[in-house]
Amino acid sequence: MLGEAPEFVGKLLKPRIDQTAEGAVLSVRVQPRARRQGIAGVHGEALKVALRAPPVDGAANAALVKFLGETCGVPTRSVRIVGGQSARAKRVLFEALDAESLARRLEDAS
């Protein structure tokens, strides 16, 4: 039983990444107007990202796309928000990556 616990805990600490025909879709939880910008851990099944930008006129969405593109080493034109445009919980599509590659790049970045 003790050997199973770390695997279970490890699964809870990884964000959800789904593979679609278009690319990898990452679940993200945004914290706008943060003091520092960066990956702040995992919130449920979502990657928690702290952004300095306010949630006004799409500024936080634009900052999120730019941050994730730079963090994962892909052009921002291949990163787009496909769900949760006006919510803190978002689904972000990475057209240039598959789910496995995205998971590896996020692990390297954090």
ZAMI-926017 format. One record per residue: residue in one letter; x, y negated, z of N, C-alpha, C in turn. Coordinates in pm, whole numbers, plus 50000, padded with zeros to 5 digits. Atoms other than C-alpha are relative to their C-alpha. Example, Ala and Ser with C-alpha at 12.3 -4.5 7.8 and 13.67 -1.06 7.14 Angstrom:
2
a500895011950000512305045050780500904988050000 s499185011949994513675010650714499234989150073 
This chain:
110
m500815011950000500005000050000500854987450000 l499175012049995502764975550079500604996849863 g499435002550132504204979849729499024993449905 e501015005750089500914968749569499784985250027 a500315013849964500594935449752500754989749915 p499325010250080503344916149567499484999149857 e500555000350136501874926149228498694992249998 f501275006949991498454913949335500204985150018 v499725014149975499834881349469500604993749875 g499395005450121501924876549153498974997049893 k501045002550098498834879448935499204987550033 l500735011949959497124852249135500784987349971 l499185011850018500044828749082500294996749854 k499785002650142499994830448701498744994149940 p501185005950062497704808248496499425009249892 r500674991950102495204823648258500384995049861 i499675003150139496364824947896499285010449914 d500754991150090494054839447630500584998949860 q499554999850139495124849947282498764999149910 t501095001450096492804838247002500605000849860 a499534999850138493024839146624500794987449966 e499325012850026494184802746633501314998450075 g498805001249918496864807046901499705003450145 a500164997349857497234808247279499214988750065 v500825009849929494684790847503500325000950149 l499595001049860495864779647847498934992950081 s500905006749907493574771348139500834990350083 v499265010649933494684738548297499074992550096 r500695008649904493584718548603500834987250009 v499275012750006494564681748569499784992050127 q500065009149886495374658648858500464986449948 p499615013150053495294623148711500444990650112 r499515010449908496894592648875500895005750111 a499094994049901499484614249050501234991250018 r498795007649973502554599149206501145004649910 r498974994150087504834622949012499335008549894 q500544992050109504214639548679500745013249991 g499364987050016504834676648634499065011450033 i500774988249965503644711948693499945000850152 a500195000349855502184713149044499575013550055 g500354986749953501534750649067498835005749925 v501164993550060498484771749000498804997650089 h501265002549928494904763349100499005010349949 g500844989050046492824795149080500695007149885 e499394994050119493504808148728500584989449907 a499565010950086494574774148593501354994450044 l498745006949973497974757648566499654985950047 k500285013349949497824726248780501094990549951 v499075009850056499414696348605499674986450057 a500145013549945499924663048780500454990149893 l499715010150101499834632948547499904986250061 r500055013849951500554596348616498844992349935 a501035007250076497974585348357498645000750069 p501355000049943494504575148473499025007349907 p500984993150084491434594148351499064990149930 v500775010650065490294564248144500334999749852 d499855001250146489744562147767500925010749940 g499214989150054491444595747707501494999350029 a498575001549969494784584447855500575012650065 a499514987949934495104615148078500055011649902 n499994989450101494204638347788501214998749909 a498855002450087496844622547565501305003250074 a498814997249919499404624547847500175015150021 l499954985549982498524661247905500545006949876 v499564993950126498984670547539501494997449978 k498585003550017502324652047524500875007750099 f499234993049897503544667147853500135014949969 l499954985750027502624702847761500815003149875 g499214998150120504114699447413501494999250029 e498595001749964507424686747552500475011250091 t499644989549905507434712247835500215013449932 c499954987050068506844741647602500854999549872 g499135001150116509074728447323499285001749867 v500754999550125506374725847057499554985949963 p500475013150040505214695946852498614997050060 t501285003449938502324677347014498845001849901 r501084998050099500354680746687499465014350003 s500484986249992500094718246757499385003350136 v500634998449869498664712847108498744991550001 r501235007949992495024702647150499065005650105 i500974996349898492334703147413498755005149929 v501164994050066489534726647307498805001450094 g501104999449904487424725347623500294991350120 g499835008249881486854701547913500554986249972 q499505013350037487524668447737499844989750112 s500255010049897486004648648024500005006050141 a499954993349869486654672948311501455002450042 r498644996749953489654681548526500425013949954 a499724986450049489394718148420499944999849848 k499905000750146490524721148059500505013149942 r499454988850076491334747247795500824993649890 v499075006250095494374738147586500525010549903 l499574990950106495164755047254501414996349955 f498655001450055498784760147147500015007749868 e500094993550130498604767246773501305006849960 a498694994950044502324774346739500495012050081 l499504989649910502594800747014498985011150021 d500894989449954501184834547109500014999850153 a500165000349855500144841647469501285003850073 e498784995449935503344860147558501104989349996 s498995010650014505624832447425499674988250090 l500425011249916503604805747605500285003050146 a499764996149861503784824647935501494999350034 r498555000349978507564828247899500504985550010 r499555014049999508044791147822499544992750126 l500495006349877505884780348116500795005050120 e499214994449889507804803648347501384993650004 d498695006450007511104788848226499954985550045 a500145014149967509784753448279499764997550148 s500325002349858508664758648638501025005750093 
